[in-house]
Amino acid sequence: MQRVTGIGGIFFKAGDPAALRAWYQVHLGIDVQAWGGAAFSWTGQDGQPSSGGTIWSISGQDDENFAPGSAPFMINYRVPDLAGLLAALRAEGCNVLGESGPTEYGLFGWVLDPEGNKVELWQPPEGQ
């Protein structure tokens, strides 16, 4: 079974999210949007646009989406078969935290790695 096929997003906490977003915008040229992050479009090996993208976002220290993980970051990995992967992870003894129902953005599931970092798994909607 194919597992992770790419990075769907990188999310991290900051003591002063607005100041940190501004730093990344000014110094690294990241086009930070009003929602607090940016979306990077993917390109193929030929340099042409392809389907998909990676989200980059900064939130405050009180963001509960990271719980029960203790790290100030969470990486979202793109997967082709969320249900199959979560079943395999459970069978392998991994600490699977659960999964979402369908959303407009696709399906999501979570697992803790051995260091206690929360990992988000994302199956995009059909055709993306």
For each residue, the residues with C-beta under 8 A, 3 or more apart:
1: 81 84 85 88
2: 5 80 81
3: 79 85 88
4: 77 78 79 121
5: 2 78 79 80
6: 42 52 54 77 78
7: 10 54 75 76 77 78
8: 54 55 76 77 78 120 122 124
9: 54 55 56 57 75 76 120 122
10: 7 54 55 56 57 73 74 75 76
11: 37 55 56 57 58 59 65 66 73 74 75 76 120
12: 57 58 59 72 73 74
13: 17 58 59 60 61 63 66 72 73
14: 17 19 20 58 59 60 61 72
15: 61
16: 19 20
17: 13 14 20 21 36 58 59 60
18: 21 22
19: 14 16 22 23
20: 14 16 17 23 24 58
21: 17 18 24 25 32 36 58
22: 18 19 25 26 32
23: 19 20 26 27
24: 20 21 27 28 30 32 58
25: 21 22 28 29 30 31 32
26: 22 23
27: 23 24
28: 24 25
29: 25
30: 24 25 38 56
31: 25 38
32: 21 22 24 25 36 37 38
33: 36 37 38 39
34:
35: 57
36: 17 21 32 33 57 58 59
37: 11 32 33 55 56 57 58
38: 30 31 32 33 55 56 57
39: 33 53 54 55 56
40: 53 54 55 56
41: 49 52 53
42: 6 49 50 51 52 53 54
43: 46 47 48 49 50
44: 47 48 49 50
45:
46: 43
47: 43 44
48: 43 44
49: 41 42 43 44
50: 42 43 44
51: 42 127 128
52: 6 41 42 78 124 128
53: 39 40 41 42
54: 6 7 8 9 10 39 40 42
55: 8 9 10 11 37 38 39 40 76
56: 9 10 11 30 37 38 39 40
57: 9 10 11 12 35 36 37 38
58: 11 12 13 14 17 20 21 24 36 37
59: 11 12 13 14 17 36 63 65
60: 13 14 17 63
61: 13 14 15 72
62:
63: 13 59 60 66
64: 67
65: 11 59 74
66: 11 13 63 69 71 72 73 74 118
67: 64 118
68: 97 112 116 118
69: 66 74 112 116 117 118
70: 116 117
71: 66 74 115 116 117 118
72: 12 13 14 61 66
73: 10 11 12 13 66 117
74: 10 11 12 65 66 69 71 117 118 119 120
75: 7 9 10 11 119 120
76: 7 8 9 10 11 55 120 121 122
77: 4 6 7 8 119 120 121 122
78: 4 5 6 7 8 52 122 123 124
79: 3 4 5 82 85 121 122 123
80: 2 5 123
81: 1 2 84 85 123
82: 79 85 86 99 107 108 109 121 122 123
83: 86 87 99 107
84: 1 81 87 88
85: 1 3 79 81 82 88 89 109 121
86: 82 83 89 90 96 99 109 111 121
87: 83 84 90 91
88: 1 3 84 85 91 92
89: 85 86 92 94 96 111
90: 86 87 93 94 96
91: 87 88
92: 88 89
93: 90
94: 89 90 111 112
95: 111 112
96: 86 89 90 109 110 111
97: 68 109 110 111 112 118
98: 109 110
99: 82 83 86 107 108 109 110
100: 103 107 108 109
101: 107
102: 106 107
103: 100 106 107 108
104: 125
105: 108 122 124 125
106: 102 103 122 123 124 125 128
107: 82 83 99 100 101 102 103 122 123
108: 82 99 100 103 105 120 121 122 123
109: 82 85 86 96 97 98 99 100 120 121
110: 96 97 98 99 118 119 120 121
111: 86 89 94 95 96 97 118 119 121
112: 68 69 94 95 97 116 117 118 119
113: 116 117 119
114:
115: 71
116: 68 69 70 71 112 113
117: 69 70 71 73 74 112 113
118: 66 67 68 69 71 74 97 110 111 112
119: 74 75 77 110 111 112 113
120: 8 9 11 74 75 76 77 108 109 110
121: 4 76 77 79 82 85 86 108 109 110 111
122: 8 9 76 77 78 79 82 105 106 107 108
123: 78 79 80 81 82 106 107 108
124: 8 52 78 105 106 128
125: 104 105 106 128
126:
127: 51
128: 51 52 106 124 125
